[in-house]
Amino acid sequence: MADVLIRARGLERRHAAPRATPFEPRRETVALHPTDLDIRRGDAVGVIGESGSGKSTLVRLLLGLDAPTAGTVEYDGRAVDARARARSLHWLRRATGVVFQDPYASLDPRMSVGRIVAEPLWALGVDGDHRARVREVLEEVGLEAGTADRYPHEFSGGQRQRIAIARAVAHRPETLFGDEPLSALDVTVRAQILALLADLRARERMTLVLVSHDIGVVQSLCDTVVVMKDGRVVEHGPTPEVLLAPREEYTRRLLAAIPTIDPPAA
């Protein structure tokens, strides 16, 4: 059995709620209730749930992009301290890559594609020929090497997401995180990017953590599913088991809400 790569214990995130008046007692909202989670090396984990369920909060805490109110995160046995100086987490940034939802908002329009893709290479001090690696990774995601001299506004949404994926994997991370990376794309492009992620995962032997409201995407790509509701993990297990025979009523309602097309009458 594969070893545990990411381990969360008692992970919790609370936020101070705004007060209507200075005299109102301070209140808190809970984005994530105390959560335990293990992600095994080489696994593909899908995190699903409705909006506001805590999916993105969980991923931000696992990545050290936000500090938990309580609890701990370990990556490959090493503590993730989001309160530490940014430079002290370079080892985690080197081990992980992230693809966000909106490919246009996540790319700096003032930077060429080559500079965008090369950014993690020089920022993390990766050795080697950066220009050669940029050309290589662009071709890996289905773009021509000449793409490096152009700018994000010159590309379609699907092409921009390929650029974002190229940047996320340029430094050869061990784990790739995707926070709704397909939701801003149309159906045809979504299928292409889905196939690209599956190919990259197999080729690079990456661990994958995918946040998505699209259960079909999770079913196609992920070995394990985490179901979240109101900041809690309500179900967690192998994808076929959870999606075909869910134990929790919430999971059954979530699956029942998937749109279907009735076959034409005879």
Backbone bond lengths (Angstrom), bond angles and torsions (degrees), N, CA, C in turn:
res aa  C-N    CA-C-N  psi(-1)  N-CA   C-N-CA  omega(-1)  CA-C   N-CA-C  phi
1 M - - - 1.463 - - 1.531 109.41 -
2 A 1.333 116.55 137.76 1.454 121.07 -178.74 1.520 110.66 -62.70
3 D 1.348 115.43 149.75 1.459 119.16 -179.31 1.519 111.21 -81.46
4 V 1.328 116.13 162.73 1.458 121.61 -178.74 1.524 109.01 -77.48
5 L 1.318 116.49 125.06 1.461 122.25 179.11 1.527 110.96 -94.77
6 I 1.344 116.84 -44.98 1.466 121.98 -179.62 1.522 108.02 -120.28
7 R 1.321 116.03 126.92 1.461 120.83 -178.39 1.533 109.10 -128.66
8 A 1.331 116.40 122.39 1.466 122.17 175.47 1.523 108.56 -114.64
9 R 1.326 115.50 136.04 1.460 120.77 179.54 1.531 109.72 -134.58
10 G 1.334 114.81 121.83 1.460 120.97 178.10 1.514 113.54 60.36
11 L 1.325 116.51 29.50 1.466 121.14 -173.97 1.526 110.12 -70.08
12 E 1.325 116.81 124.93 1.460 122.22 -174.58 1.527 109.37 -141.08
13 R 1.349 115.00 144.23 1.478 119.44 176.35 1.516 109.51 -138.95
14 R 1.331 114.57 120.51 1.466 122.09 175.96 1.521 108.87 -118.77
15 H 1.335 115.22 149.68 1.461 121.67 177.34 1.521 109.17 -125.87
16 A 1.320 116.50 144.38 1.463 120.38 174.70 1.521 109.25 -70.96
17 A 1.325 116.52 126.56 1.468 121.32 179.25 1.528 108.96 -80.20
18 P 1.340 117.65 144.86 1.470 119.39 178.91 1.526 111.11 -64.84
19 R 1.353 115.84 145.60 1.459 121.39 179.65 1.521 110.35 -101.99
20 A 1.334 116.05 137.26 1.467 120.47 179.42 1.519 110.95 -67.59
21 T 1.334 117.99 -36.32 1.466 122.87 178.21 1.527 108.25 -136.08
22 P 1.338 117.86 159.69 1.469 120.18 179.05 1.533 112.95 -64.08
23 F 1.347 116.57 -17.90 1.457 120.61 -176.46 1.526 112.74 -92.26
24 E 1.321 117.01 -7.89 1.462 120.43 -179.83 1.532 109.47 -72.18
25 P 1.329 118.68 138.53 1.476 120.73 178.37 1.530 110.64 -59.69
26 R 1.305 115.11 143.00 1.463 119.61 179.01 1.530 110.44 -68.34
27 R 1.334 115.89 132.18 1.454 121.86 179.99 1.525 109.44 -120.56
28 E 1.317 114.78 162.54 1.462 120.83 178.58 1.517 110.32 -127.86
29 T 1.327 115.30 147.69 1.454 120.94 170.11 1.521 107.95 -109.58
30 V 1.313 116.62 145.60 1.462 121.28 -177.51 1.523 108.66 -103.59
31 A 1.324 115.92 112.12 1.466 120.67 177.01 1.522 110.94 -83.64
32 L 1.347 115.96 -32.11 1.460 120.46 178.60 1.520 108.82 -145.58
33 H 1.317 115.68 119.93 1.458 121.07 175.02 1.534 109.07 -76.68
34 P 1.346 118.55 161.00 1.466 120.54 -178.01 1.529 112.51 -48.42
35 T 1.324 115.30 122.00 1.469 121.99 -170.91 1.519 111.01 -130.81
36 D 1.331 115.77 135.47 1.463 123.03 171.50 1.529 107.99 -110.86
37 L 1.312 116.67 134.10 1.460 120.05 -178.88 1.522 109.72 -153.49
38 D 1.337 116.05 135.08 1.463 122.88 173.19 1.523 108.95 -117.35
39 I 1.332 116.56 131.95 1.460 122.10 173.96 1.518 107.11 -119.13
40 R 1.311 116.78 120.85 1.464 121.54 -174.48 1.528 111.06 -87.67
41 R 1.294 114.18 148.69 1.458 121.58 -179.09 1.530 110.36 -57.94
42 G 1.311 116.35 129.90 1.456 121.58 178.41 1.505 114.84 86.22
43 D 1.337 117.79 -4.41 1.459 121.56 -178.90 1.526 110.00 -80.92
44 A 1.322 116.39 157.38 1.462 122.64 171.27 1.520 107.09 -116.53
45 V 1.321 116.58 113.99 1.459 122.64 -172.75 1.523 109.67 -112.28
46 G 1.320 116.51 126.59 1.453 121.98 175.78 1.520 109.82 -103.69
47 V 1.331 116.31 131.09 1.462 121.95 177.95 1.520 107.41 -109.77
48 I 1.342 116.75 115.82 1.458 120.70 -175.46 1.526 110.42 -122.90
49 G 1.327 115.12 162.90 1.451 122.00 -179.65 1.514 108.64 153.17
50 E 1.327 115.92 164.44 1.449 119.95 -179.08 1.529 110.52 -72.24
51 S 1.334 117.14 170.66 1.460 121.90 178.59 1.524 109.80 -59.30
52 G 1.332 116.37 136.57 1.455 120.73 -179.75 1.508 114.57 84.22
53 S 1.325 116.77 8.56 1.467 120.00 -177.05 1.524 112.93 -81.35
54 G 1.338 117.39 -10.90 1.463 120.68 179.05 1.517 114.54 104.12
55 K 1.334 118.16 7.81 1.464 121.61 -176.58 1.533 111.65 -60.64
56 S 1.323 115.93 -54.34 1.461 119.76 -177.12 1.521 111.56 -67.78
57 T 1.334 117.50 -34.21 1.467 120.52 176.51 1.520 110.39 -60.75
58 L 1.319 116.66 -44.52 1.463 121.14 179.11 1.523 110.85 -59.45
59 V 1.332 116.72 -46.69 1.464 120.43 -177.86 1.527 111.10 -65.28
60 R 1.323 117.91 -41.45 1.467 120.92 178.79 1.526 111.11 -61.03
61 L 1.325 116.70 -37.91 1.460 120.18 178.81 1.529 110.55 -69.76
62 L 1.331 117.18 -40.84 1.465 120.05 178.35 1.521 111.55 -62.97
63 L 1.329 116.51 -32.49 1.463 121.54 -178.49 1.526 112.87 -85.94
64 G 1.333 117.35 -6.23 1.450 119.25 -176.44 1.510 113.27 72.59
65 L 1.345 117.94 21.54 1.458 121.84 177.09 1.522 111.17 -86.60
66 D 1.314 116.92 -12.27 1.458 123.22 176.46 1.527 107.09 -143.49
67 A 1.324 116.22 150.20 1.467 120.81 -178.80 1.521 110.16 -95.19
68 P 1.326 119.01 132.51 1.465 120.98 179.29 1.520 111.29 -71.78
69 T 1.324 115.27 151.01 1.459 120.47 172.17 1.526 109.48 -69.17
70 A 1.320 115.87 -35.30 1.468 122.05 177.15 1.515 108.15 -152.80
71 G 1.341 115.50 162.97 1.457 120.20 176.91 1.516 112.85 95.33
72 T 1.333 114.52 176.90 1.458 120.97 -175.66 1.523 111.41 -135.99
73 V 1.331 114.41 155.39 1.464 122.34 172.29 1.524 107.68 -129.12
74 E 1.327 116.05 134.83 1.460 121.45 173.16 1.518 109.10 -123.73
75 Y 1.327 115.14 137.05 1.462 120.74 173.93 1.520 107.42 -116.33
76 D 1.320 115.92 115.75 1.468 122.59 -178.85 1.534 110.89 53.60
77 G 1.335 115.01 41.28 1.455 120.94 177.33 1.514 115.59 82.48
78 R 1.322 117.37 -0.30 1.464 121.30 -177.35 1.529 109.62 -109.47
79 A 1.321 117.28 133.31 1.464 122.01 -176.52 1.524 111.00 -67.36
80 V 1.334 115.63 136.89 1.462 122.59 175.58 1.526 107.54 -99.70
81 D 1.327 116.65 111.53 1.459 122.01 -178.41 1.521 109.04 -111.73
82 A 1.342 115.57 97.76 1.462 119.98 -176.64 1.521 112.34 -70.08
83 R 1.315 117.76 -14.10 1.471 120.86 179.55 1.525 112.08 -86.21
84 A 1.307 116.65 -9.91 1.463 120.39 -179.35 1.529 110.35 -74.94
85 R 1.329 116.42 170.15 1.463 120.88 177.30 1.527 109.89 -62.03
86 A 1.334 115.06 146.55 1.463 120.12 -175.32 1.520 111.85 -55.45
87 R 1.335 117.07 -39.00 1.466 120.44 -177.18 1.528 111.65 -63.69
88 S 1.345 116.80 -28.57 1.464 119.19 -178.45 1.525 112.18 -71.90
89 L 1.336 117.19 -11.26 1.463 120.76 177.22 1.523 112.67 -103.99
90 H 1.332 116.84 14.04 1.465 119.31 178.35 1.539 111.44 -58.43
91 W 1.318 116.59 -34.50 1.470 119.56 179.56 1.530 110.84 -61.42
92 L 1.356 117.11 -36.32 1.462 120.86 178.76 1.520 111.18 -73.49
93 R 1.334 116.47 -40.32 1.471 119.78 177.59 1.531 110.48 -64.12
94 R 1.335 115.47 -33.31 1.466 119.16 178.55 1.525 111.28 -68.88
95 A 1.340 116.42 -30.65 1.468 120.93 -176.56 1.515 113.27 -87.73
96 T 1.345 117.87 -12.34 1.464 120.76 -174.02 1.527 111.40 -129.72
97 G 1.323 114.81 155.39 1.457 122.39 172.04 1.511 108.65 -133.53
98 V 1.338 116.70 153.30 1.463 120.98 -175.60 1.518 110.42 -133.28
99 V 1.340 115.76 135.02 1.457 122.06 172.92 1.524 107.30 -118.75
100 F 1.335 116.91 125.53 1.454 121.15 -176.91 1.522 111.72 -97.04
101 Q 1.325 115.07 176.82 1.467 121.51 -171.72 1.520 113.06 -68.86
102 D 1.320 117.12 -50.56 1.464 121.13 -173.18 1.522 109.45 -99.04
103 P 1.314 118.42 107.79 1.467 120.05 -175.57 1.521 113.07 -66.34
104 Y 1.337 118.06 -26.34 1.456 119.10 -179.39 1.521 110.67 -77.69
105 A 1.335 117.59 -42.86 1.459 120.92 -179.35 1.521 112.26 -67.71
106 S 1.331 117.40 -26.60 1.470 120.20 -176.69 1.524 112.85 -87.48
107 L 1.332 117.84 -3.47 1.464 121.52 179.92 1.530 109.52 -112.74
108 D 1.320 117.51 131.13 1.457 122.10 179.71 1.529 109.23 -72.15
109 P 1.356 118.01 115.51 1.477 119.58 -176.07 1.524 113.49 -66.56
110 R 1.347 117.66 -15.55 1.463 120.88 -179.00 1.526 112.38 -86.31
111 M 1.334 116.42 -9.88 1.461 120.41 -177.40 1.522 110.33 -103.98
112 S 1.308 116.35 142.88 1.465 120.22 174.40 1.524 108.98 -69.17
113 V 1.309 115.72 161.51 1.466 120.22 179.18 1.528 110.59 -59.89
114 G 1.315 116.74 -38.72 1.457 119.87 179.30 1.516 112.21 -60.65
115 R 1.335 116.78 -43.42 1.468 120.32 179.05 1.526 110.92 -67.74
116 I 1.336 116.21 -37.82 1.466 120.28 179.46 1.523 110.46 -61.58
117 V 1.316 116.44 -48.34 1.469 120.68 -177.23 1.524 110.98 -69.65
118 A 1.345 116.39 -33.39 1.467 119.96 -178.60 1.522 112.73 -79.01
119 E 1.331 117.63 -14.62 1.466 120.37 -173.87 1.529 113.51 -53.03
120 P 1.349 120.28 -49.45 1.464 118.20 179.28 1.522 113.50 -65.25
121 L 1.328 118.11 -24.02 1.459 120.83 -179.05 1.523 110.96 -67.69
122 W 1.357 115.93 -47.88 1.469 117.13 -179.63 1.527 111.66 -81.13
123 A 1.347 117.11 -31.86 1.465 119.44 -179.47 1.529 111.57 -65.54
124 L 1.338 116.37 -33.77 1.462 121.02 -178.04 1.528 112.69 -98.44
125 G 1.323 115.95 2.25 1.467 119.21 177.19 1.515 113.61 68.26
126 V 1.344 116.89 36.95 1.464 120.62 179.59 1.530 109.27 -74.79
127 D 1.321 116.31 130.63 1.465 121.02 -179.70 1.529 111.08 -74.54
128 G 1.321 115.30 161.49 1.463 120.19 173.90 1.519 112.45 110.80
129 D 1.337 114.79 -179.17 1.462 123.33 -179.68 1.527 108.43 -81.23
130 H 1.314 117.33 103.62 1.457 120.89 -176.00 1.532 111.97 -66.51
131 R 1.323 117.87 -38.53 1.461 119.78 179.77 1.525 110.94 -63.15
132 A 1.308 115.84 -41.38 1.469 119.72 178.99 1.527 110.39 -65.31
133 R 1.327 116.97 -39.96 1.461 120.18 179.35 1.521 110.97 -66.64
134 V 1.338 118.15 -37.00 1.469 121.32 177.58 1.520 110.03 -62.41
135 R 1.329 116.48 -46.44 1.473 119.69 178.75 1.523 110.21 -61.27
136 E 1.320 116.69 -42.96 1.461 121.34 -178.51 1.525 112.16 -62.18
137 V 1.331 116.69 -46.36 1.459 119.46 -174.80 1.526 110.99 -74.36
138 L 1.326 118.07 -31.38 1.465 119.90 175.17 1.529 110.28 -62.26
139 E 1.320 116.43 -42.04 1.461 119.86 178.04 1.522 111.01 -67.65
140 E 1.335 117.29 -33.37 1.463 120.61 177.76 1.523 112.20 -62.40
141 V 1.341 116.85 -33.74 1.466 119.51 -178.94 1.527 111.95 -94.53
142 G 1.316 117.26 11.00 1.464 120.68 173.53 1.514 115.13 88.09
143 L 1.340 117.96 23.34 1.467 121.60 177.66 1.520 109.08 -117.76
144 E 1.327 116.89 151.13 1.455 120.90 179.38 1.524 110.19 -73.43
145 A 1.324 115.99 151.29 1.466 120.60 -179.32 1.527 111.37 -60.34
146 G 1.349 117.22 -31.33 1.461 121.21 179.34 1.511 113.65 -65.75
147 T 1.322 116.61 -13.66 1.455 121.82 176.87 1.529 111.40 -56.90
148 A 1.323 117.07 -26.49 1.467 122.00 -174.48 1.520 112.81 -58.98
149 D 1.328 118.59 -26.29 1.462 121.35 -176.22 1.526 112.60 -89.09
150 R 1.303 118.33 -3.19 1.458 121.33 -177.17 1.527 110.80 -100.09
151 Y 1.359 115.75 179.18 1.463 121.60 -174.57 1.529 110.49 -120.09
152 P 1.332 117.35 155.75 1.474 120.48 -173.17 1.525 115.04 -53.94
153 H 1.355 118.13 -35.94 1.465 119.59 -176.03 1.524 112.64 -67.04
154 E 1.331 117.30 -13.01 1.461 121.03 -179.05 1.533 113.10 -84.03
155 F 1.342 117.14 0.90 1.462 120.50 -172.83 1.530 111.48 -120.07
156 S 1.316 114.70 158.95 1.465 120.99 174.88 1.525 109.81 -75.34
157 G 1.338 115.93 170.97 1.457 120.17 179.88 1.516 112.72 -59.81
158 G 1.325 117.10 -42.08 1.454 120.43 179.39 1.512 112.37 -66.17
159 Q 1.343 116.69 -39.74 1.459 120.35 177.69 1.527 110.93 -66.40
160 R 1.334 117.17 -38.91 1.466 120.24 178.08 1.527 110.84 -63.74
161 Q 1.344 116.11 -37.36 1.458 117.30 178.33 1.529 110.89 -68.32
162 R 1.317 117.58 -32.53 1.464 120.49 174.51 1.534 110.52 -63.97
163 I 1.333 115.82 -38.44 1.465 120.04 176.63 1.524 109.92 -63.76
164 A 1.338 116.31 -43.29 1.466 120.45 178.97 1.532 111.05 -62.20
165 I 1.317 116.79 -38.48 1.470 120.35 177.74 1.521 109.96 -68.16
166 A 1.338 116.73 -40.10 1.468 119.90 177.84 1.520 110.41 -59.26
167 R 1.330 117.48 -43.11 1.465 120.21 178.15 1.528 110.72 -63.68
168 A 1.341 116.85 -39.29 1.465 120.96 -176.53 1.520 112.52 -67.93
169 V 1.329 117.75 -27.60 1.467 119.91 -175.75 1.527 112.85 -111.43
170 A 1.331 117.55 2.33 1.467 120.58 -175.99 1.525 111.92 -58.48
171 H 1.331 117.69 -36.87 1.469 121.16 -177.56 1.525 112.32 -90.20
172 R 1.327 116.54 13.52 1.464 124.50 177.58 1.536 111.81 55.47
173 P 1.332 116.72 61.63 1.464 119.38 179.57 1.515 111.78 -70.39
174 E 1.310 115.66 156.60 1.457 121.24 176.92 1.520 110.61 -79.47
175 T 1.335 117.21 -30.01 1.462 122.20 -176.70 1.518 109.95 -129.75
176 L 1.329 116.29 134.51 1.460 121.82 177.03 1.526 108.84 -113.55
177 F 1.330 115.84 125.44 1.459 122.44 175.48 1.525 109.04 -103.69
178 G 1.330 116.13 137.97 1.454 120.84 174.98 1.514 109.72 -128.66
179 D 1.340 117.34 119.72 1.460 121.50 178.77 1.521 108.21 -103.59
180 E 1.322 116.19 95.26 1.470 123.66 -176.36 1.532 110.99 51.97
181 P 1.330 119.32 50.78 1.460 120.27 -173.44 1.528 114.64 -72.54
182 L 1.334 117.76 -9.39 1.466 120.33 -176.32 1.517 113.28 -114.04
183 S 1.332 118.35 -8.29 1.463 120.48 -169.42 1.520 113.20 -69.43
184 A 1.337 118.76 -23.83 1.462 120.90 -178.22 1.532 112.20 -88.69
185 L 1.324 117.73 4.44 1.457 121.40 -174.26 1.523 111.03 -108.92
186 D 1.340 115.97 154.22 1.466 118.54 176.92 1.529 109.81 -76.40
187 V 1.315 115.55 170.91 1.468 120.87 -169.53 1.525 112.36 -59.60
188 T 1.323 116.89 -44.45 1.463 119.89 -176.92 1.521 111.18 -65.20
189 V 1.340 116.15 -46.90 1.464 120.62 -179.85 1.525 110.09 -65.71
190 R 1.334 116.17 -37.16 1.468 120.25 179.00 1.522 110.69 -58.47
191 A 1.329 116.79 -41.95 1.463 120.46 179.23 1.529 111.04 -63.86
192 Q 1.324 117.05 -37.49 1.462 120.74 179.54 1.529 111.12 -67.04
193 I 1.340 116.46 -43.84 1.465 120.42 -179.40 1.522 110.13 -68.95
194 L 1.331 116.88 -35.66 1.457 120.95 176.48 1.527 110.58 -60.48
195 A 1.335 116.13 -45.18 1.462 120.51 178.00 1.530 111.02 -64.29
196 L 1.340 116.58 -36.71 1.463 120.80 178.54 1.527 110.56 -64.33
197 L 1.333 117.78 -44.49 1.464 120.85 179.59 1.530 111.16 -62.83
198 A 1.334 116.14 -41.83 1.463 119.97 178.74 1.526 110.63 -62.95
199 D 1.331 116.55 -40.91 1.464 120.85 -179.81 1.530 111.04 -66.57
200 L 1.341 116.80 -44.62 1.456 120.85 179.27 1.518 111.27 -62.56
201 R 1.320 116.35 -42.27 1.462 119.84 -179.93 1.527 110.79 -61.32
202 A 1.342 116.75 -44.20 1.457 120.33 -178.90 1.526 111.22 -68.32
203 R 1.338 116.17 -41.46 1.463 120.47 -175.39 1.529 111.77 -70.59
204 E 1.331 115.65 -42.65 1.469 120.42 -176.38 1.529 112.65 -94.40
205 R 1.338 117.05 -3.93 1.468 122.29 -178.90 1.535 111.64 55.44
206 M 1.326 115.26 44.97 1.450 120.90 -176.85 1.525 111.75 -86.04
207 T 1.319 115.07 151.90 1.459 121.74 165.14 1.527 106.41 -81.70
208 L 1.330 117.33 141.42 1.463 121.48 -175.83 1.524 109.86 -126.91
209 V 1.328 116.13 131.26 1.465 122.21 173.43 1.521 106.51 -123.00
210 L 1.331 116.47 114.12 1.463 122.08 -171.54 1.517 110.95 -121.03
211 V 1.328 116.96 117.10 1.467 122.62 172.96 1.518 107.59 -90.41
212 S 1.311 117.04 127.17 1.461 119.61 -178.92 1.519 111.00 -157.87
213 H 1.334 114.77 144.54 1.468 118.70 171.03 1.529 109.56 -92.69
214 D 1.319 116.68 -6.37 1.463 122.07 -179.57 1.531 108.95 -91.33
215 I 1.322 115.36 101.81 1.465 120.26 -176.01 1.527 110.79 -66.41
216 G 1.323 117.37 -29.53 1.460 120.29 177.55 1.520 112.02 -62.56
217 V 1.328 116.73 -39.05 1.467 121.31 177.36 1.521 110.42 -63.43
218 V 1.338 116.21 -45.65 1.463 121.05 -179.95 1.525 110.47 -63.38
219 Q 1.316 116.83 -41.69 1.462 121.05 -179.93 1.520 111.27 -62.34
220 S 1.346 116.80 -35.87 1.466 120.71 -177.70 1.518 112.80 -77.01
221 L 1.331 117.09 -31.12 1.453 120.08 -166.96 1.525 114.60 -111.72
222 C 1.340 117.98 -24.25 1.465 120.56 -166.95 1.525 113.56 -108.09
223 D 1.324 115.45 143.76 1.461 122.17 176.83 1.531 111.23 -85.04
224 T 1.340 115.43 -30.94 1.457 122.27 -174.06 1.519 109.38 -129.87
225 V 1.330 116.65 146.42 1.467 121.84 179.58 1.518 110.04 -123.65
226 V 1.337 115.05 136.39 1.466 122.82 171.64 1.519 106.85 -114.99
227 V 1.325 117.44 121.48 1.461 122.16 -179.65 1.520 108.57 -103.60
228 M 1.356 116.43 126.98 1.455 120.86 -177.16 1.525 111.94 -119.14
229 K 1.327 114.80 145.52 1.469 121.55 176.73 1.527 108.33 -149.25
230 D 1.324 115.52 126.83 1.474 121.61 176.75 1.524 112.46 51.72
231 G 1.331 116.21 42.02 1.452 120.04 176.36 1.514 115.38 78.10
232 R 1.320 117.10 15.21 1.470 121.00 179.50 1.531 110.41 -129.10
233 V 1.322 115.89 147.09 1.472 120.69 170.42 1.521 107.24 -82.74
234 V 1.340 116.04 114.76 1.466 119.48 -177.15 1.528 112.38 -99.62
235 E 1.333 116.30 -18.42 1.466 119.52 177.87 1.519 109.03 -157.45
236 H 1.329 115.78 144.55 1.467 120.69 -174.99 1.518 107.81 -155.34
237 G 1.327 116.84 124.72 1.453 118.96 179.70 1.517 111.66 176.98
238 P 1.343 117.41 -175.24 1.460 121.39 177.70 1.525 111.06 -57.69
239 T 1.316 116.79 143.66 1.466 121.88 -175.22 1.531 113.20 -55.40
240 P 1.340 119.68 -50.43 1.469 117.97 -179.79 1.528 112.86 -60.45
241 E 1.324 115.48 -38.35 1.466 119.62 -178.06 1.520 111.59 -66.47
242 V 1.324 116.88 -44.55 1.465 120.75 -176.89 1.519 111.39 -72.14
243 L 1.328 117.48 -42.68 1.462 120.09 -174.29 1.523 113.54 -82.36
244 L 1.329 117.64 -27.41 1.463 119.77 -178.79 1.525 112.73 -96.81
245 A 1.325 117.09 -26.63 1.469 120.11 -179.90 1.529 109.88 -140.78
246 P 1.338 117.42 63.18 1.464 119.88 -177.01 1.532 111.81 -64.44
247 R 1.339 115.31 143.62 1.465 119.99 178.90 1.522 112.04 -88.06
248 E 1.329 116.82 -30.46 1.460 121.31 -172.62 1.525 111.54 -94.77
249 E 1.316 115.59 142.60 1.457 121.41 178.98 1.529 110.81 -61.82
250 Y 1.340 117.22 -38.28 1.459 119.86 -179.80 1.529 110.68 -61.54
251 T 1.327 117.22 -43.02 1.469 120.53 178.80 1.516 110.47 -62.39
252 R 1.323 116.95 -39.81 1.470 119.88 178.58 1.524 110.75 -63.71
253 R 1.335 116.83 -40.10 1.471 119.68 178.61 1.528 110.54 -67.40
254 L 1.316 116.81 -38.04 1.459 121.19 179.04 1.525 110.60 -62.69
255 L 1.325 116.48 -42.61 1.464 120.63 179.27 1.523 111.37 -70.58
256 A 1.335 116.57 -34.74 1.464 120.28 179.97 1.522 112.08 -68.50
257 A 1.339 116.43 -20.68 1.468 120.55 -178.28 1.520 112.95 -82.83
258 I 1.336 117.27 -5.30 1.466 119.64 179.12 1.517 109.59 -67.69
259 P 1.351 118.52 126.30 1.475 120.27 179.79 1.517 111.22 -62.40
260 T 1.297 116.58 140.89 1.469 121.87 175.58 1.512 109.18 -130.48
261 I 1.326 115.75 158.75 1.473 121.51 177.91 1.517 107.53 -112.35
262 D 1.304 115.78 119.68 1.453 119.72 179.17 1.517 110.56 -68.99
263 P 1.347 117.76 140.72 1.472 119.84 177.91 1.522 109.66 -66.40
264 P 1.334 117.24 149.32 1.471 119.86 179.05 1.528 110.75 -62.82
265 A 1.305 114.47 147.22 1.462 119.66 177.94 1.523 109.76 -66.23
266 A 1.339 115.62 147.98 1.456 119.70 -179.78 1.519 109.42 -65.72
